C-alpha cells in the first residue's frame, strides 16, 4: 500500500519500522496530529552542530539516503560537510529545521543547546507541529525536561538522546544511544538513530537519557583512574606493563578501557578520544544532579579533582586516559 503523508509534513517519509518485525505501514499519533509512516523511505532531517561527533553522525544519515540540511556556528565547517556528503547547509538553526521531520542537535552544553533551540532563529521556531527534536548533547536532565515541556506546547516531539562511544564510535556508526522521552516518539525516531548507532534504548521519560549518560560517565571516570593506578603501580614495581595488561585482561579486570587505552597510556599518548575539558563539564553536571538526588559519589568527586590537576598541567585537550600522566608527574 502506498504511503500517505499529510501535506503539512511534506512527502519525505520518516523511515522504516523496525519494532516487532512489522513490514507494514503504521499510523503514529503525536498530540493532535497524525503521521503516516511508510516502510523503507527516507526522512528530511535538520542537523545542528558539526563537532567531532556531529560531523560523522550527520554524514551517516546522508549516506543512508536521508535528506540532510546542516547548521554549524562556523559556516566553513558546514560547507566542508556539504562538499563531502550529499546535503545542504543553512544559515541558522531555524532554517535548518524548516520542513524537517526530525531535527538533531549535538552541541556543547546547556547554554549552547538553548541558544540553538530557542528564540526567533532557534530550531523550535522553524519546526512544524508533529516534527521531532532529538538532542544528542551531553547536557543536564534539567534542560532536557525544560525543553521537553516547551516542545509539547508547540506540538513537537522531544527526545534527549546522549551518546557514548567517542569519536571512533561516531565515525564507525557504532554509538550507544540512551534515550529519554515518550515511547511513541522513540519508535518513530528509531530508524534515524540506527543510521549511526549499534545500540539504542529508551530509558524512560524526558531527562532519563541524560541521567543514564551520567551513569556512563561515573563508570568511565572510576575505571580510568583504576587503570591509571594499575599501570602506574606496574611501572613502579618494575613489571612489563604490556605483559601485565595482557594477562589480567583475560580475567575479572577486563574492560573496554583496558583493552583500548592501556597501550597508548603506556606510550604516554593522550590524543585518542574524549578531552579532559569535556569530561570535567560532564562531571560537573552529574555532581550537581547528585547533590539534588542525594547520591553519594566520593570517588567521582575525587576523579573530578584529579582531572582539574591534569588541566593545570596543560592537559585540558588530552584524552581522559591522561590520569596516568598526573600520577607519573607526582611520582617523580
Backbone torsions as a table, in degrees:
resi	resn	phi	psi	omega
1	UNK	NA	132.7	-178.2
2	UNK	-66.7	152.1	178.4
3	UNK	-74.2	139.6	176.6
4	UNK	-118.2	117.4	-179.3
5	UNK	-118.7	122.7	178.2
6	UNK	-54.0	143.3	-174.9
7	UNK	-54.0	-33.9	-176.3
8	UNK	-66.6	-13.7	179.2
9	UNK	-103.3	-2.6	-180.0
10	UNK	79.7	175.3	-175.1
11	UNK	-88.6	-18.3	-179.9
12	UNK	-67.4	132.0	-176.5
13	UNK	-90.8	176.4	-167.6
14	UNK	-97.9	-5.1	178.4
15	UNK	117.7	160.7	-176.8
16	UNK	-75.5	147.4	176.5
17	UNK	-82.2	132.7	179.6
18	UNK	-113.2	-14.5	-176.2
19	UNK	-74.3	139.3	173.9
20	UNK	60.3	17.3	176.5
21	UNK	65.2	23.9	-176.9
22	UNK	-74.1	133.2	175.6
23	UNK	-118.6	51.9	179.2
24	UNK	-146.6	167.3	179.0
25	UNK	-82.1	145.6	-177.6
26	UNK	-129.6	151.1	173.7
27	UNK	-100.3	126.4	177.2
28	UNK	-112.1	143.1	-179.4
29	UNK	-118.4	132.9	175.3
30	UNK	-130.1	113.4	-177.8
31	UNK	61.7	-128.6	-178.5
32	UNK	-95.3	-2.5	-177.5
33	UNK	-103.9	158.2	178.9
34	UNK	-121.5	138.6	176.3
35	UNK	-119.3	129.9	179.3
36	UNK	-103.0	117.5	-171.4
37	UNK	-100.7	126.0	178.8
38	UNK	-101.0	148.4	-178.3
39	UNK	-75.0	136.4	170.5
40	UNK	79.9	2.9	-178.3
41	UNK	-93.8	170.7	-176.4
42	UNK	-110.7	158.1	-176.4
43	UNK	-105.9	157.6	169.5
44	UNK	-91.2	122.4	-170.2
45	UNK	-128.6	136.6	168.2
46	UNK	-103.0	131.5	-179.3
47	UNK	-123.1	122.3	-173.9
48	UNK	-117.2	114.2	178.9
49	UNK	109.8	102.8	-175.7
50	UNK	-112.8	54.6	174.9
51	UNK	-78.8	-161.7	-177.1
52	UNK	-63.5	-23.5	177.6
53	UNK	-93.9	-49.4	-174.3
54	UNK	-64.7	-36.9	-178.3
55	UNK	-56.5	-54.8	179.1
56	UNK	-71.4	-30.8	178.6
57	UNK	-62.6	-46.1	176.8
58	UNK	-62.7	-35.7	177.9
59	UNK	-62.5	-41.0	177.8
60	UNK	-61.9	-39.6	178.9
61	UNK	-62.0	-45.6	178.9
62	UNK	-63.9	-39.8	-178.7
63	UNK	-65.4	-29.1	178.3
64	UNK	-78.1	-8.4	178.1
65	UNK	104.4	1.3	177.0
66	UNK	-70.2	151.2	177.7
67	UNK	-87.6	106.4	-169.7
68	UNK	-113.9	129.8	172.6
69	UNK	-117.7	124.9	-174.2
70	UNK	-108.3	153.1	171.0
71	UNK	-134.4	137.6	175.2
72	UNK	-142.1	145.4	-179.4
73	UNK	-60.4	-31.2	174.0
74	UNK	-96.2	103.4	-175.3
75	UNK	-57.8	-31.6	-178.8
76	UNK	-60.0	-38.0	179.8
77	UNK	-68.2	-37.4	176.4
78	UNK	-63.1	-39.9	179.3
79	UNK	-67.3	-35.9	175.8
80	UNK	-64.3	-40.1	178.9
81	UNK	-62.9	-45.6	179.5
82	UNK	-60.9	-37.3	179.3
83	UNK	-67.5	-24.0	-178.5
84	UNK	-94.4	-36.5	-175.6
85	UNK	-116.6	164.7	177.8
86	UNK	-84.0	97.8	-179.5
87	UNK	-169.3	-172.8	179.5
88	UNK	-130.5	168.6	177.2
89	UNK	-124.1	158.9	-179.1
90	UNK	-124.8	162.3	-179.2
91	UNK	-96.2	-3.7	178.2
92	UNK	-155.0	158.4	174.0
93	UNK	-58.5	-37.4	179.3
94	UNK	-60.9	-43.7	-180.0
95	UNK	-65.6	-40.7	179.4
96	UNK	-63.7	-32.1	-176.7
97	UNK	-84.6	-16.5	-174.4
98	UNK	-60.8	121.9	177.3
99	UNK	76.8	0.5	-177.9
100	UNK	-80.3	142.1	174.4
101	UNK	-81.4	-30.4	176.1
102	UNK	-132.6	135.7	173.6
103	UNK	-119.7	125.6	-177.8
104	UNK	-111.9	133.9	177.7
105	UNK	-120.0	141.0	178.6
106	UNK	-148.3	84.3	-173.9
107	UNK	-122.9	-164.9	-167.1
108	UNK	-85.1	-46.9	-173.1
109	UNK	-156.9	-172.6	-177.5
110	UNK	-56.5	-47.6	-177.7
111	UNK	-64.3	-42.1	177.5
112	UNK	-60.7	-41.5	-178.7
113	UNK	-63.4	-48.2	178.5
114	UNK	-59.6	-37.4	-175.2
115	UNK	-67.5	-30.4	-179.0
116	UNK	-94.3	-11.8	-178.3
117	UNK	-101.7	-39.7	-173.6
118	UNK	-99.0	169.2	177.3
119	UNK	89.4	174.3	-174.7
120	UNK	-62.5	-30.2	-180.0
121	UNK	-107.4	12.2	179.5
122	UNK	-81.3	168.1	-176.0
123	UNK	-60.7	-41.1	-179.3
124	UNK	-56.3	-36.5	-177.8
125	UNK	-65.9	-24.6	-178.7
126	UNK	-97.4	-8.3	-173.7
127	UNK	-89.0	138.8	176.3
128	UNK	-86.8	153.8	177.1
129	UNK	-53.1	134.7	-178.8
130	UNK	100.3	-17.7	177.8
131	UNK	-74.5	163.3	-175.2
132	UNK	-124.7	134.1	172.9
133	UNK	-104.0	123.6	175.6
134	UNK	-108.3	118.0	-178.6
135	UNK	-102.9	117.4	178.7
136	UNK	-97.5	2.9	176.8
137	UNK	-64.1	141.4	167.1
138	UNK	-83.9	105.4	-173.6
139	UNK	-135.4	-171.9	-179.6
140	UNK	-82.5	155.1	173.3
141	UNK	-66.2	-27.1	-180.0
142	UNK	-63.3	-48.4	-179.5
143	UNK	-68.6	-31.7	177.2
144	UNK	-62.6	-46.0	179.6
145	UNK	-66.8	-38.9	179.0
146	UNK	-59.8	-48.7	-177.6
147	UNK	-73.5	-27.7	175.6
148	UNK	-63.4	-40.2	178.1
149	UNK	-65.5	-45.6	179.8
150	UNK	-64.5	-36.2	177.1
151	UNK	-64.0	-44.6	-179.6
152	UNK	-61.4	-36.0	178.5
153	UNK	-63.7	-26.1	178.6
154	UNK	-96.5	6.5	-176.0
155	UNK	61.0	37.8	175.4
156	UNK	-108.0	153.9	172.8
157	UNK	-87.9	154.8	179.5
158	UNK	-139.1	136.6	170.1
159	UNK	-138.6	125.8	167.8
160	UNK	-90.2	125.0	-168.9
161	UNK	-140.5	62.3	177.6
162	UNK	-62.6	157.5	-174.1
163	UNK	-122.0	159.2	173.0
164	UNK	-134.4	149.1	-178.8
165	UNK	134.5	-10.7	175.4
166	UNK	69.0	-174.3	-177.9
167	UNK	-59.3	-40.1	179.7
168	UNK	-63.3	-40.4	178.1
169	UNK	-64.1	-38.7	177.7
170	UNK	-66.5	-44.1	-178.0
171	UNK	-66.9	-34.1	-177.4
172	UNK	-93.3	0.8	-179.2
173	UNK	66.6	35.1	-175.0
174	UNK	-122.8	33.5	-177.9
175	UNK	-74.6	157.0	167.5
176	UNK	-103.6	132.1	-177.4
177	UNK	-121.3	126.4	178.9
178	UNK	-107.6	121.0	-166.2
179	UNK	-118.1	138.1	171.9
180	UNK	-121.1	135.1	179.2
181	UNK	151.4	-169.8	-178.0
182	UNK	-77.8	142.9	-176.1
183	UNK	-60.8	-41.2	-178.0
184	UNK	-64.8	-38.3	178.8
185	UNK	-69.3	-41.0	176.5
186	UNK	-57.8	-44.3	180.0
187	UNK	-60.7	-40.9	178.5
188	UNK	-65.2	-37.1	-174.5
189	UNK	-83.4	-15.8	-173.1
190	UNK	-55.6	-43.1	178.5
191	UNK	-61.6	-30.4	176.8
192	UNK	-70.2	-46.4	-179.4
193	UNK	-61.3	-34.4	-177.5
194	UNK	-67.0	-11.3	178.9
195	UNK	-66.1	-27.0	-176.4
196	UNK	-136.1	10.7	-177.1
197	UNK	-122.0	142.8	173.4
198	UNK	-94.2	-27.4	-178.9
199	UNK	-138.3	128.9	179.1
200	UNK	-136.1	134.3	178.3
201	UNK	-146.0	136.1	172.9
202	UNK	-81.1	123.3	-174.6
203	UNK	-100.1	-14.2	-177.1
204	UNK	148.8	-159.4	-177.1
205	UNK	-71.7	177.2	-178.2
206	UNK	-49.8	134.1	-176.9
207	UNK	98.9	-21.6	-176.2
208	UNK	-68.6	-32.5	176.2
209	UNK	-62.9	-45.1	179.4
210	UNK	-65.6	-38.7	178.4
211	UNK	-63.7	-38.3	178.7
212	UNK	-68.2	-36.8	175.8
213	UNK	-63.0	-33.6	176.2
214	UNK	-63.9	-40.9	175.0
215	UNK	-57.7	-43.5	178.2
216	UNK	-58.0	-46.1	-176.8
217	UNK	-70.7	-33.0	174.6
218	UNK	-59.9	-46.5	179.9
219	UNK	-63.5	-45.0	-177.2
220	UNK	-62.6	-45.1	-179.3
221	UNK	-60.5	-46.6	179.9
222	UNK	-65.8	-41.4	179.7
223	UNK	-63.5	-43.0	-178.4
224	UNK	-68.2	-37.0	176.3
225	UNK	-65.8	-41.1	177.2
226	UNK	-62.8	-42.0	178.6
227	UNK	-65.4	-42.2	178.9
228	UNK	-60.9	-43.1	179.8
229	UNK	-66.2	-39.7	179.3
230	UNK	-62.7	-45.1	179.2
231	UNK	-66.2	-40.2	179.0
232	UNK	-63.1	-43.9	179.0
233	UNK	-62.4	-44.8	-179.9
234	UNK	-59.6	-42.5	179.6
235	UNK	-65.5	-43.5	-179.6
236	UNK	-67.1	-28.3	-179.7
237	UNK	-84.8	-2.7	179.3
238	UNK	79.7	17.6	178.4
239	UNK	-82.6	159.0	169.0
240	UNK	-77.7	106.8	-175.7
241	UNK	-59.3	-41.1	-179.9
242	UNK	-63.1	-44.1	179.5
243	UNK	-64.5	-40.0	179.2
244	UNK	-62.4	-43.1	179.3
245	UNK	-67.5	-36.9	-179.7
246	UNK	-60.8	-40.8	-176.8
247	UNK	-79.8	-40.7	-178.0
248	UNK	-76.0	-18.7	179.6
249	UNK	-68.8	-12.3	178.7
250	UNK	-95.1	2.9	-179.9
251	UNK	-119.3	-152.8	-174.0
252	UNK	-69.0	-16.1	-179.8
253	UNK	-81.5	-4.3	-176.5
254	UNK	-58.9	139.5	174.2
255	UNK	-158.6	164.1	176.4
256	UNK	-60.3	-42.1	-178.1
257	UNK	-62.7	-41.9	178.7
258	UNK	-63.4	-46.6	-177.0
259	UNK	-62.9	-41.2	-169.7
260	UNK	-103.1	-11.0	-174.4
261	UNK	-122.6	-15.4	-172.7
262	UNK	-64.4	-38.4	-176.4
263	UNK	-65.6	-44.9	179.7
264	UNK	-68.7	-33.0	176.7
265	UNK	-64.9	-45.2	178.8
266	UNK	-61.9	-31.9	179.7
267	UNK	-82.6	-3.5	-178.3
268	UNK	70.9	27.4	-179.9
269	UNK	-104.4	121.1	-175.9
270	UNK	-128.5	45.9	-178.6
271	UNK	-122.8	34.4	-168.9
272	UNK	-117.2	17.7	-179.3
273	UNK	174.3	-148.4	-172.6
274	UNK	-60.9	127.7	-173.7
275	UNK	-75.3	149.2	178.0
276	UNK	-57.4	-41.0	179.4
277	UNK	-56.3	-41.9	-179.4
278	UNK	-73.6	-35.5	177.2
279	UNK	-62.5	-41.3	178.7
280	UNK	-64.7	-35.0	174.6
281	UNK	-60.5	-47.1	-179.4
282	UNK	-64.7	-41.2	-179.9
283	UNK	-65.8	-36.4	177.1
284	UNK	-62.3	-41.0	178.9
285	UNK	-63.3	-46.8	-175.0
286	UNK	-74.0	-32.5	177.1
287	UNK	-68.1	-34.8	174.3
288	UNK	-65.7	-41.4	177.0
289	UNK	-63.2	-39.4	178.4
290	UNK	-62.7	-37.9	176.9
291	UNK	-63.0	-32.7	178.9
292	UNK	-75.4	-41.3	-173.3
293	UNK	-96.3	-2.4	175.7
294	UNK	87.3	4.9	179.2
295	UNK	-66.1	139.8	178.1
296	UNK	-98.7	116.0	-175.1
297	UNK	-127.1	61.6	-176.2
298	UNK	-64.4	-39.5	-179.4
299	UNK	-68.5	-42.8	179.7
300	UNK	-62.4	-41.2	178.2
301	UNK	-63.0	-38.0	178.6
302	UNK	-67.5	-42.9	178.6
303	UNK	-61.9	-37.6	176.8
304	UNK	-59.4	-41.3	177.0
305	UNK	-64.7	-37.3	178.7
306	UNK	-64.9	-39.1	176.9
307	UNK	-66.0	-32.7	174.8
308	UNK	-62.6	-37.3	176.2
309	UNK	-63.3	-41.1	178.7
310	UNK	-62.2	-42.1	176.5
311	UNK	-59.2	-41.6	-179.9
312	UNK	-65.8	-23.2	175.9
313	UNK	-80.7	-2.0	-177.0
314	UNK	91.0	15.5	-175.3
315	UNK	-101.9	27.1	-178.9
316	UNK	-58.8	-31.4	179.7
317	UNK	-97.5	-0.7	172.7
318	UNK	-67.3	160.5	177.7
319	UNK	-78.8	171.0	-170.9
320	UNK	-69.3	-13.6	176.4
321	UNK	-75.8	-3.1	-176.9
322	UNK	-70.7	2.0	172.9
323	UNK	-55.9	-29.0	177.6
324	UNK	-64.0	-36.8	-180.0
325	UNK	-62.3	-36.0	177.2
326	UNK	-62.8	-45.8	-179.5
327	UNK	-65.3	-40.9	-179.6
328	UNK	-62.1	-41.8	-179.3
329	UNK	-68.6	-40.6	-179.1
330	UNK	-71.5	-23.2	-179.0
331	UNK	-81.0	-8.3	-178.4
332	UNK	-80.6	NA	NA
